[in-house]
């Protein structure tokens, strides 16, 4: 994918087979930006039934993969400040 064809801020979610979800927040802009996603936006691909990845559960633990740090529990939405031309990679887990 050509980097110039991406929007300034993009979220790439991936439901995980054993529950939870992974997401990469990508900032293609020239300045730091805060953005995120609603948990309801995380759905499996149509080939897997197009179901909600988190099963309608609204509270999930969030782990920053690259920082190897737990960020606490998010309720229904996750947001992060992403530096210019950088990414944040998180795993949503233990959703209730």
Steps between C-alpha positions, in 0.01 A plus 500: 500500500634840405546712815383815320162340427423451871300757697679702767354283777406135450405210724569144390309258728528121507271273704700222666395136471511439876305815586591863530648703221817668381514847350765721343441876508701663221574871476612599150469871582763764564396556863418284798134402511257347748250257350357156558212262440177378656501136604181447297701573183707184550332226298626177351530479121190390306668164434487441877143618544550876543435475876606745766856410599437577865157338516334823609721522807588857588786488751837368387853500630737679264863404448748713305690228313818691420529663842416164665275692738145458622307824446206411724137436409314685225122516482349488152770711334879528484695812408870579499731781401704379204815683402540630144582220252476239773270227632355368825436124513258371766332176600153505661462209741297362792189674371192498723 
